């Protein structure tokens, strides 16, 4: 009985930790997709005046927010003040040059992050920085999601996508906030989560290039 109990606890811990890891990797994947989409859009846009104003404003705001989090007043920081200062000066210089029209500057690290879990509203907000509206609806037209939901109608796929992604994040939060988890989703449920997020990722990957500026 003790062995069986240990085995059950191990299964719970394994599935729960795998679900948390899956959620974290999915969120980082979306953030990287957002950064790369912004890079490609800027690379293909030959006229800086035609860049989305929200992109420039967000780059400025998030750069300053990231710099403000540097700990320089505790006396116990392991990073030398000179290092923090040089890094801040370099980042400020890069974003200022970008705003002045130098589109080769690297401003994409702090540009994209999610305020909370990667629910549909957060996912859409990441790409809205580049004026790509409601990317979840656009991705719902793609074959991987249609096949996953076994539904040919893109409108219905979109509705199911919103519910499915919200449900996954609810599950993730229930696991993360449980002080003493005594149960977990089944292994089959975990595999289904993998299949769903894979279909969503592939659908996004097919959607994004269609909305980039056309190369001259």
N, C-alpha and C positions, 0 to 999 in steps of 0.2 A: 504493500500500500504506500509505503514511503517513496519507493521508486516511482510508482505511478503518479504520486503527488508532485514529485520533483519534475517528472516529465511534463505534466500539465502546466506547471509554472514556467518551465523552460519554453514551452510552445507559446504561452501567452506573451512572455517577454520577447521572444523572437519575432512574432507577428507584429506586436506593438512597435518594437524598435524599427522593424522594416517599414512599417507604415509611416513613421516619423521621418525616416531617411528618405523614403520615396517622396514625401511632401517637400522636404528641403531641396532635394535634387530637382524636382519639377519647378519650384519657385526660382532656383538659380538658372535653370534652363530658360525660363521665360525672361528673366532679367537680361541674360546674355543675348537672347533673340532681340530684345528691345534695343540693346546697345548696338548690336550689329546692324539692325535695320536703320538706326539713326546714322551710323557711320556711312552706310551705303547711300542713304538719301543725300547726305551732305556731299559725298564724293561725286555723285552724279549731278548735283545742282551747281551749275557753273556760275550762277548769279547769286551772290550772298543775299541780295535784297529779297529774293524769293523764298528764302528759308522760312519755315513756320516760326512766327514770333514766340510761340509757346516753348519751342526748343531752346531758343536763346535765353528766354527768361528763366526757364527751369535750370539750364546749365549754370547760370549766374547764381540763382538762389541755392541750389544744392551744393555748389562749390563752397559758398560762404557757410552754409550749415555744417558741412563736413569739417571745415577749418575751425569752426567755433567749438567743436567737440574735442579739440586737442587739449590735453591736460598740461597746463604750463604753470599752474599756481599752487600745486600741492607740495612742492619741495621733494617729493618722492618719486618723480617720474624717472623711468629708465632711459628716456630719450632726451638727449641734450637739447637745450633751448636753441642752440645754433642750428641744429638739424631741423627742428620744428619750424624755425623761421625761414630757413632756405626752402623747405618744402612748401610752406605757405606762399612765399614770394613766387615760386615757380608755378604753382597752381593759379594764383591770381593773374600772373602774367599771361598764362595760357588762355584763360577764359576771356581776359580783356582783348587779347589779340584776335580771338575767335569773334568776339562781338564787333571788332573793327574790320572783319572781313577775311582774316587768315583762316581758311577752312581746313588747314592741315593740322591745326592744334588738337591735341588729345584732351577732350573734355568729357569723355563718355563714362568714366568710372563712376562718378557721383550722379550722373544724369538720371540713371534709372534705378529706382528701388521702390519696394512696395511698403505702404504704411501699415498694412495688416496682412492677413492671409491672402493668398492669391486666388481670391474669389473672382467671378466674372467682372465685377466693377473694377477691381484692381488691375486685372489683366487688360481690360479695355483702356484704362487710364495710362498704362505704360506706353501703348502705341499711339494714344491720342496726343502725346507730346509732339509727335511728328505729323499731326493732323490726319492720322488714320483712325477714322471713327468706327466704333463698334466692331472690332476685329473678331469677336466671338461670332457675331452674325455672319460675317464674311467667311470665316472658317467652316461654318456649318454647311456651306455649299460643296465642300470637298469630300472626296470618296472615302478616306479613312474613317471619318466620323459617321458618314452615312452607313457604311458597312458595320461599324461597331454597334450603332443603334438599330440596324436593320430597318432603316426608314429612308425612303427616297426623297421625301419632301423636306427641303431645307428649312422651312419655317418650323416644322415639328422637331427637326434635329436641333435647331437652336434652342427651343424650349427645353428639350431633354438635356442638352448640354448644360444649361444654366442650373437645372436641378441637380444633375449628377456632380458637377464641380462643387456646388455649395454643400452637397451631402458629404463629399469626400473631405472637405475642409472641416465640417462639423465633426466627422469621425476623428480627424487629426487632432482637433482641439480637445475632444473628450479624452483621448489617450494622453495628450500632453499635460492636461490639467488634473488628471486623476492621481491622488496621493498614494493609493494602494490598489493598483489595477488588478482585479481578480478575474477578468475575462478579456477577450480580445476578439476582433473579427476573425473569421475562419481563413484558412490558407487560400481557399477558393476565392473569397472576397478580395484578398490581397492581390491575387493574380488578375482578377477582373479590374482592380484599380490600375494595375500596370498596363493592361490592355487599353483601358480608357485614356489614360494620360499619354500613352504612345500614339493613339489615334488622334488626340487633340494636338500633340506636338507635330505630327506629320501634316495635319491639315493646316496648321499655322505656317509651317515651312513652305507649303505650296501656295498659300495665300499671299504672304508678304512680298515676294518678288513682283507680283502683279500690280502692286501699288507704288512701286518705286518710280522716280522720274525716268523718262526714257533717255538713254545715252545719246549724245549728239552724234 
